[in-house]
Amino acid sequence: MTGQAPAADPDRRLAALARYRALVEDWDAFCAAAHRPLPVCIWANPARADAETVAALLAEDGVPATPVGWVDGALRLPTGTRVGHHWTYRAGLCHTQEEAALITDPLLAARPGDRVLDLCAGPGNKTARIALALGNRGTVIANDIDPHRLAPVEAVVSRLGLVNVSATCVDGRRFPDDGRGFDRVLVDAPCSGEGTVRKSGQAVRTITSETRARIAARQVELLARAVALCRPGGRIVYATCTFAPEENELVVDTVLRRWPGVLRVVAAAPAGLATRPGVTAWTGRQLDPGLAGAVRLLPQLADTGGFFACALERADGAEAASAPPVARPPGPPVDAPLAAWSRHFGLPDNAFAGVVVIARGGRLRAVAADHEPPTEPAPVFSGLELARRGGAAPKLATAASLAFAQAARHQVVAVDSTGRDAFLTRGSQKVNAAWTGRPGAVLVRYREWLLGGGLVRDDRRLDSLFPRVWL
């Protein structure tokens, strides 16, 4: 594809996008789609429910869901659906993510056994997809320069029950190399965000050439660092949510020229999704012809937002750094009350199989036994919270309850839909008269799904311990 900056578009809201008119064959359809609000997209958490089950549960509450044809487990909901308020979301049966962003999954092609770095991870949606692709084992490092963007990463990790993620906070351009490298690196780079026009409903702001040059310079540094951290034979995916070739193909082209013979573009557009090829020339600059294998998503093609992604493979012949001994989490602290939890809630013997317990500050956390956290930078968190250290042994954090106690047989309070909604909004309620458990720490179940932990008092009042941060 080639393109030249055209005259201004008459649609004032989209005027800043008129520079891309030569890149879009059906400009009127593009503009019409850009004016429409986005459908809501969710995907099922495979550890707890499949897409058909989630769709059926949503349908019970009058929310229609349609499968996303090109990616397994994903569903489209009507525009404006407040899925974060639905109980299936709060109980971790599903998660919401913009459909276009799911394209990084098939391009990255993360597999069990891979060591993966998400270099610009906040708010954590892509991190979660990677962690699940690894089977919730092994190692995913979720890095972000902004500590505030790691809070939602931890919330996603906790609600979905992921034990194979460590989060770090460092400028991705200077992410330390500890010699181990990564099999997969995702660079979801900060960008001008033009592709999110359907989310905001606001006029697309005009980006000056100076501002765009500063953005692109940072993007080049991020991608170059990703290449340096990637193991020979590994894969890097560079992605943005903007239409600008300066932030997309030109960034990749610059890095390809810096690493001649080391990188190649992998054409990996998923079947069943309408896309456009990458740009190979822009404003007179000829780019690497392999960039036609990059993927562009435009709003009118598949009723999504705008997105760009390019997969790069690092040649097997590239020099590999020697790997130092693996640094693993410390073993279970002596006060880890796994046996006490198992007895109290009637958990199966293998409830905590495949995880180790580590102490961090005043908390106990569960981490995949084969997880390899970075030695530098030090993780902000690893895995998910089990409980407060030194607290009442039977009391599990909600994240741990959902992850490890689905098969609990004791101290489980069953609630109906009214009780479910009260629990998920931290309300208090009377326990059903048929309940024969003891006052103290309990788990709360709606039908066959756990909702989290609670506390039954002597007067049979059930207090919800559902996390405020998840509301």
C-alpha positions as CSV (number, residue, x, y, z in Angstrom):
1,M,0.0,0.0,0.0
2,T,1.1,3.5,-0.7
3,G,-0.3,6.8,0.6
4,Q,0.1,10.6,0.4
5,A,-1.4,13.1,2.8
6,P,-4.7,14.4,1.2
7,A,-6.8,17.5,1.6
8,A,-8.8,18.0,4.8
9,D,-11.9,15.9,5.4
10,P,-15.2,17.8,5.5
11,D,-16.3,15.8,8.5
12,R,-14.9,18.1,11.3
13,R,-15.0,15.3,14.0
14,L,-12.7,13.1,11.8
15,A,-10.8,15.9,10.0
16,A,-7.5,14.9,11.6
17,L,-7.9,11.4,10.0
18,A,-8.3,12.8,6.4
19,R,-4.5,12.3,6.0
20,Y,-5.2,8.6,5.7
21,R,-7.8,8.8,3.0
22,A,-5.5,7.3,0.3
23,L,-5.0,4.3,2.6
24,V,-8.7,3.5,2.8
25,E,-10.5,2.2,-0.2
26,D,-14.0,2.7,1.2
27,W,-13.7,6.1,2.9
28,D,-17.4,6.7,3.4
29,A,-17.8,3.4,5.1
30,F,-14.8,4.2,7.3
31,C,-16.3,7.5,8.4
32,A,-19.7,6.0,9.0
33,A,-18.2,3.2,11.2
34,A,-16.0,5.7,13.1
35,H,-19.1,7.5,14.1
36,R,-20.8,4.4,15.6
37,P,-20.2,3.3,19.2
38,L,-18.2,0.1,19.6
39,P,-19.9,-3.2,20.5
40,V,-18.7,-4.6,23.8
41,C,-16.4,-7.6,23.7
42,I,-15.8,-10.1,26.4
43,W,-14.0,-13.4,26.6
44,A,-14.6,-16.4,28.9
45,N,-12.0,-17.3,31.6
46,P,-11.3,-20.9,30.5
47,A,-10.4,-21.9,34.1
48,R,-14.0,-21.3,35.2
49,A,-16.4,-21.3,32.2
50,D,-16.6,-21.6,28.5
51,A,-18.1,-19.0,26.2
52,E,-21.3,-20.9,25.7
53,T,-21.9,-21.0,29.5
54,V,-21.2,-17.3,29.9
55,A,-23.5,-16.5,27.0
56,A,-26.3,-18.5,28.6
57,L,-25.8,-16.8,31.9
58,L,-26.0,-13.4,30.3
59,A,-29.0,-14.4,28.3
60,E,-30.8,-15.2,31.6
61,D,-30.5,-11.5,32.4
62,G,-31.6,-10.3,29.0
63,V,-28.1,-9.7,27.6
64,P,-27.7,-11.2,24.1
65,A,-24.2,-12.4,23.3
66,T,-22.8,-13.4,19.8
67,P,-19.6,-15.4,19.3
68,V,-16.7,-13.6,17.8
69,G,-16.0,-15.8,14.8
70,W,-12.2,-15.3,14.5
71,V,-11.1,-15.9,18.1
72,D,-12.2,-18.7,20.4
73,G,-14.0,-17.9,23.6
74,A,-14.9,-14.3,22.8
75,L,-18.4,-12.8,22.7
76,R,-19.9,-9.6,21.4
77,L,-22.5,-7.8,23.5
78,P,-24.7,-4.8,22.6
79,T,-23.2,-1.4,22.6
80,G,-23.4,0.2,26.1
81,T,-23.6,-3.1,28.0
82,R,-22.2,-2.5,31.5
83,V,-20.6,-5.9,31.7
84,G,-18.4,-4.9,34.7
85,H,-21.7,-4.8,36.8
86,H,-22.7,-8.3,35.9
87,W,-22.1,-11.1,38.4
88,T,-20.2,-13.2,35.8
89,Y,-17.6,-10.5,35.5
90,R,-17.2,-10.0,39.2
91,A,-16.9,-13.7,39.8
92,G,-14.1,-13.9,37.2
93,L,-16.0,-16.0,34.7
94,C,-15.2,-13.5,32.0
95,H,-13.3,-10.4,31.2
96,T,-13.8,-7.4,28.9
97,Q,-11.4,-6.3,26.2
98,E,-11.7,-4.3,23.0
99,E,-12.0,-6.8,20.2
100,A,-9.4,-5.3,18.0
101,A,-6.8,-5.8,20.7
102,L,-7.3,-9.5,20.7
103,I,-5.3,-9.7,17.4
104,T,-2.1,-9.7,19.4
105,D,-2.9,-13.3,20.6
106,P,-2.5,-15.1,17.3
107,L,0.5,-12.9,16.3
108,L,2.4,-13.4,19.5
109,A,1.5,-17.2,19.5
110,A,2.6,-17.6,23.1
111,R,2.8,-21.3,24.2
112,P,3.2,-23.2,27.5
113,G,6.8,-23.2,28.4
114,D,7.5,-19.8,26.9
115,R,9.0,-17.0,29.0
116,V,7.1,-13.8,28.0
117,L,7.5,-10.1,28.6
118,D,4.6,-7.6,28.2
119,L,6.8,-4.5,28.0
120,C,3.9,-1.9,28.3
121,A,1.4,-4.0,30.2
122,G,-1.1,-1.6,31.9
123,P,-4.1,-2.2,32.3
124,G,-3.3,-5.9,32.0
125,N,-5.8,-7.3,29.5
126,K,-3.2,-8.6,27.1
127,T,-1.1,-9.8,30.0
128,A,-4.1,-12.0,31.2
129,R,-4.5,-13.4,27.7
130,I,-0.8,-14.4,27.6
131,A,-0.9,-15.9,31.1
132,L,-3.9,-18.1,30.1
133,A,-2.2,-19.1,26.8
134,L,0.7,-20.4,29.0
135,G,-1.8,-22.5,30.9
136,N,-1.5,-20.3,34.1
137,R,2.0,-21.8,34.6
138,G,5.5,-20.6,33.7
139,T,6.5,-16.9,33.5
140,V,4.8,-13.7,32.3
141,I,6.4,-10.4,33.2
142,A,4.0,-7.5,33.1
143,N,6.0,-4.3,33.0
144,D,4.8,-0.7,32.9
145,I,6.6,2.6,33.5
146,D,3.6,4.0,35.4
147,P,3.0,2.4,38.9
148,H,-0.7,3.6,38.7
149,R,-1.2,1.4,35.6
150,L,0.0,-1.7,37.6
151,A,-3.0,-1.5,40.0
152,P,-5.5,-2.6,37.3
153,V,-3.0,-5.3,36.2
154,E,-3.1,-6.7,39.7
155,A,-6.9,-6.5,39.9
156,V,-7.2,-8.4,36.6
157,V,-4.6,-11.0,37.7
158,S,-6.4,-11.5,41.0
159,R,-10.0,-11.7,39.7
160,L,-9.1,-14.2,37.0
161,G,-6.9,-16.3,39.3
162,L,-3.5,-16.0,37.5
163,V,-0.5,-17.3,39.4
164,N,2.2,-17.0,36.7
165,V,2.5,-13.2,36.5
166,S,5.1,-10.9,38.1
167,A,4.7,-7.2,37.6
168,T,7.6,-4.7,37.3
169,C,7.8,-1.0,37.1
170,V,10.5,0.4,34.9
171,D,10.8,2.4,31.7
172,G,10.5,-0.3,29.1
173,R,13.3,1.4,27.0
174,R,15.7,0.4,29.8
175,F,14.3,-2.9,30.9
176,P,17.3,-4.7,32.4
177,D,18.7,-7.8,30.7
178,D,19.5,-10.5,33.2
179,G,20.8,-12.8,30.6
180,R,17.8,-15.1,30.4
181,G,15.9,-13.4,27.6
182,F,12.3,-14.0,26.5
183,D,10.7,-16.3,24.0
184,R,8.0,-13.7,23.3
185,V,7.9,-10.0,23.8
186,L,4.8,-7.8,23.4
187,V,5.2,-4.1,22.8
188,D,1.8,-2.5,23.0
189,A,3.3,0.9,22.6
190,P,1.9,4.2,23.9
191,C,0.6,6.0,20.9
192,S,-1.6,8.9,19.6
193,G,-4.7,6.7,20.1
194,E,-6.5,7.6,16.9
195,G,-7.9,4.1,16.5
196,T,-10.0,4.6,19.7
197,V,-12.2,7.2,18.0
198,R,-15.3,5.0,18.4
199,K,-14.7,4.7,22.2
200,S,-14.5,8.4,22.9
201,G,-17.1,9.9,20.6
202,Q,-14.9,13.0,20.6
203,A,-13.3,14.8,17.7
204,V,-9.9,13.3,16.8
205,R,-7.2,15.7,17.9
206,T,-4.7,16.9,15.4
207,I,-1.2,15.6,16.2
208,T,1.6,18.0,15.1
209,S,4.5,16.5,13.2
210,E,6.8,17.4,16.1
211,T,4.6,15.6,18.7
212,R,4.3,12.6,16.4
213,A,8.1,12.5,15.9
214,R,8.6,12.4,19.7
215,I,6.0,9.6,20.1
216,A,7.7,7.6,17.3
217,A,11.1,8.1,18.7
218,R,10.0,6.5,22.0
219,Q,8.3,3.7,20.2
220,V,11.4,2.9,18.2
221,E,13.4,2.7,21.5
222,L,10.8,0.4,23.0
223,L,10.8,-1.9,20.0
224,A,14.6,-2.0,19.8
225,R,14.7,-2.9,23.5
226,A,12.2,-5.7,22.9
227,V,14.5,-7.1,20.1
228,A,17.5,-7.0,22.4
229,L,15.6,-8.9,25.1
230,C,14.2,-11.5,22.8
231,R,15.9,-14.9,22.5
232,P,17.1,-16.1,19.2
233,G,14.2,-17.8,17.4
234,G,11.8,-15.9,19.5
235,R,9.0,-13.5,18.5
236,I,8.2,-9.8,19.1
237,V,4.8,-8.3,18.4
238,Y,4.6,-4.5,18.0
239,A,1.1,-3.0,18.3
240,T,-0.6,0.3,18.6
241,C,-4.2,1.6,18.5
242,T,-3.5,4.3,15.9
243,F,-3.7,4.7,12.1
244,A,-0.5,6.7,11.6
245,P,2.2,5.0,9.5
246,E,4.8,7.2,11.4
247,E,3.9,5.3,14.6
248,N,3.4,1.9,12.9
249,E,5.2,0.7,9.8
250,L,7.9,3.4,9.9
251,V,8.8,2.4,13.5
252,V,9.1,-1.2,12.5
253,D,11.0,-0.3,9.4
254,T,13.5,1.8,11.4
255,V,14.2,-1.2,13.7
256,L,14.5,-3.6,10.8
257,R,17.2,-1.4,9.4
258,R,19.0,-1.3,12.7
259,W,19.0,-5.2,12.9
260,P,19.8,-6.2,9.3
261,G,19.5,-10.0,8.8
262,V,18.3,-10.5,12.4
263,L,14.6,-9.8,12.1
264,R,11.9,-10.8,9.6
265,V,8.2,-9.9,9.5
266,V,5.9,-12.8,10.0
267,A,2.6,-12.6,8.1
268,A,0.1,-13.9,10.7
269,A,-3.3,-12.4,10.0
270,P,-5.9,-14.6,11.6
271,A,-8.4,-16.5,9.4
272,G,-11.9,-15.2,9.5
273,L,-11.0,-11.5,10.3
274,A,-11.1,-8.8,7.6
275,T,-7.9,-6.9,7.7
276,R,-5.7,-4.7,5.5
277,P,-2.0,-5.3,4.8
278,G,0.6,-3.0,6.2
279,V,1.8,0.1,4.4
280,T,5.0,-0.3,2.4
281,A,5.4,3.4,1.4
282,W,4.4,6.7,3.0
283,T,4.9,10.3,2.0
284,G,7.7,9.3,-0.4
285,R,9.5,6.9,1.9
286,Q,9.9,3.3,0.7
287,L,9.6,0.8,3.5
288,D,10.7,-2.8,3.9
289,P,8.4,-4.8,1.5
290,G,7.9,-7.4,4.2
291,L,5.7,-4.9,6.1
292,A,2.8,-5.9,3.8
293,G,2.6,-8.8,6.3
294,A,1.7,-6.5,9.1
295,V,-2.0,-6.2,10.0
296,R,-4.2,-3.1,10.0
297,L,-7.7,-3.2,11.5
298,L,-10.1,-0.5,10.3
299,P,-13.5,0.2,11.9
300,Q,-15.6,-0.6,8.8
301,L,-13.9,-4.0,8.1
302,A,-15.1,-6.0,11.1
303,D,-17.0,-3.4,13.2
304,T,-14.0,-2.9,15.5
305,G,-11.7,-0.1,16.6
306,G,-8.6,0.8,14.7
307,F,-5.5,-1.2,15.4
308,F,-2.0,-2.1,14.0
309,A,0.1,-5.1,14.8
310,C,3.2,-6.6,13.3
311,A,4.9,-9.8,14.3
312,L,8.7,-10.1,14.0
313,E,10.8,-13.2,14.5
314,R,14.4,-13.0,15.6
315,A,16.7,-15.2,13.5
316,D,18.1,-18.4,15.0
317,G,21.6,-17.3,14.1
318,A,21.5,-14.2,16.3
319,E,23.9,-14.2,19.2
320,A,22.3,-15.5,22.4
321,A,23.4,-14.5,25.9
322,S,24.3,-17.2,28.3
323,A,21.5,-17.8,30.9
324,P,22.5,-17.5,34.6
325,P,20.9,-19.9,37.2
326,V,17.2,-19.4,37.4
327,A,16.0,-17.4,40.4
328,R,12.9,-18.9,41.7
329,P,10.5,-17.7,44.5
330,P,11.5,-18.9,48.0
331,G,9.8,-22.0,49.2
332,P,6.6,-22.0,51.4
333,P,7.1,-20.2,54.6
334,V,6.6,-22.3,57.7
335,D,3.4,-20.5,58.7
336,A,1.6,-21.0,55.3
337,P,-1.7,-22.5,56.5
338,L,-2.5,-24.6,53.4
339,A,-3.5,-27.6,55.5
340,A,-5.7,-25.5,57.7
341,W,-7.5,-24.0,54.7
342,S,-8.0,-27.4,53.2
343,R,-9.5,-28.8,56.4
344,H,-11.7,-25.8,57.1
345,F,-13.2,-25.7,53.7
346,G,-13.1,-29.4,52.8
347,L,-10.7,-28.9,49.8
348,P,-9.4,-31.8,47.7
349,D,-5.8,-32.8,48.4
350,N,-4.6,-31.2,45.1
351,A,-6.3,-27.9,45.6
352,F,-3.0,-26.0,45.8
353,A,-1.0,-28.3,43.4
354,G,1.5,-26.5,41.2
355,V,1.9,-23.4,43.3
356,V,4.3,-22.3,46.0
357,V,3.5,-19.8,48.7
358,I,5.7,-16.8,49.3
359,A,5.6,-14.0,51.9
360,R,5.6,-10.5,50.7
361,G,5.2,-7.8,53.3
362,G,2.2,-8.7,55.4
363,R,0.7,-11.0,52.8
364,L,1.0,-14.5,51.6
365,R,0.9,-15.0,47.8
366,A,0.5,-18.0,45.6
367,V,2.9,-18.3,42.6
368,A,3.2,-21.0,40.0
369,A,5.9,-23.4,41.1
370,D,7.8,-23.0,37.8
371,H,7.5,-19.2,37.7
372,E,10.8,-17.3,37.2
373,P,10.5,-13.8,38.4
374,P,13.1,-11.3,37.3
375,T,16.1,-10.6,39.4
376,E,16.0,-7.0,38.3
377,P,13.9,-5.0,38.5
378,A,12.4,-6.4,41.7
379,P,8.7,-7.4,41.2
380,V,6.0,-5.1,42.5
381,F,4.0,-8.3,43.0
382,S,4.0,-11.9,41.9
383,G,1.1,-14.2,41.6
384,L,-2.1,-13.6,43.7
385,E,-2.9,-12.9,47.3
386,L,-3.8,-15.9,49.5
387,A,-4.3,-14.2,52.9
388,R,-2.9,-11.7,55.4
389,R,0.2,-13.2,57.0
390,G,-0.5,-14.1,60.6
391,G,-4.2,-13.7,60.2
392,A,-6.9,-16.3,61.0
393,A,-5.7,-19.4,59.1
394,P,-9.1,-20.4,57.5
395,K,-9.7,-17.0,56.0
396,L,-8.8,-16.9,52.3
397,A,-8.6,-13.8,50.2
398,T,-11.3,-13.6,47.5
399,A,-8.8,-14.1,44.7
400,A,-7.6,-17.3,46.4
401,S,-11.1,-18.5,47.1
402,L,-12.0,-18.2,43.4
403,A,-8.7,-19.8,42.2
404,F,-8.4,-22.7,44.6
405,A,-11.6,-23.4,46.4
406,Q,-14.2,-24.0,43.7
407,A,-14.5,-27.6,44.9
408,A,-15.0,-26.7,48.6
409,R,-17.3,-29.0,50.6
410,H,-17.4,-27.3,54.0
411,Q,-18.3,-23.8,55.2
412,V,-20.0,-22.9,52.0
413,V,-23.1,-20.7,52.0
414,A,-25.4,-21.0,49.1
415,V,-27.3,-17.8,48.0
416,D,-30.0,-17.1,45.5
417,S,-29.8,-14.2,42.9
418,T,-30.9,-11.6,45.5
419,G,-28.2,-12.9,48.0
420,R,-25.7,-13.0,45.1
421,D,-26.3,-9.3,44.3
422,A,-26.1,-8.3,47.9
423,F,-22.8,-10.2,48.4
424,L,-21.2,-8.7,45.3
425,T,-22.0,-5.2,46.5
426,R,-20.6,-5.9,49.9
427,G,-24.0,-6.1,51.5
428,S,-24.9,-8.0,54.7
429,Q,-27.7,-10.7,54.7
430,K,-29.1,-13.4,56.9
431,V,-27.9,-16.9,56.2
432,N,-30.5,-19.4,55.0
433,A,-32.0,-21.3,57.9
434,A,-31.0,-24.6,56.3
435,W,-27.3,-23.8,56.6
436,T,-25.6,-26.1,59.2
437,G,-22.1,-24.6,59.2
438,R,-20.2,-22.8,62.0
439,P,-19.8,-19.1,62.5
440,G,-16.5,-17.8,61.0
441,A,-14.9,-17.8,57.6
442,V,-17.1,-19.1,54.8
443,L,-17.2,-19.3,51.1
444,V,-20.3,-18.0,49.2
445,R,-21.6,-19.9,46.2
446,Y,-24.3,-19.0,43.7
447,R,-25.4,-22.2,41.9
448,E,-22.2,-23.9,41.0
449,W,-19.9,-20.9,41.0
450,L,-18.1,-19.4,44.0
451,L,-18.4,-15.7,44.4
452,G,-15.8,-15.2,47.1
453,G,-15.3,-15.2,50.9
454,G,-17.5,-14.0,53.7
455,L,-17.8,-14.0,57.5
456,V,-20.8,-15.5,59.3
457,R,-21.4,-14.0,62.7
458,D,-22.9,-15.6,65.8
459,D,-26.3,-14.1,64.9
460,R,-26.1,-15.8,61.4
461,R,-25.5,-12.6,59.6
462,L,-23.3,-13.0,56.5
463,D,-20.9,-10.2,55.9
464,S,-19.4,-9.9,52.4
465,L,-15.6,-9.7,52.1
466,F,-15.8,-9.0,48.4
467,P,-12.9,-6.6,47.5
468,R,-13.9,-3.0,47.2
469,V,-11.3,-2.6,44.4
470,W,-13.2,-5.0,42.2
471,L,-16.5,-3.1,42.4
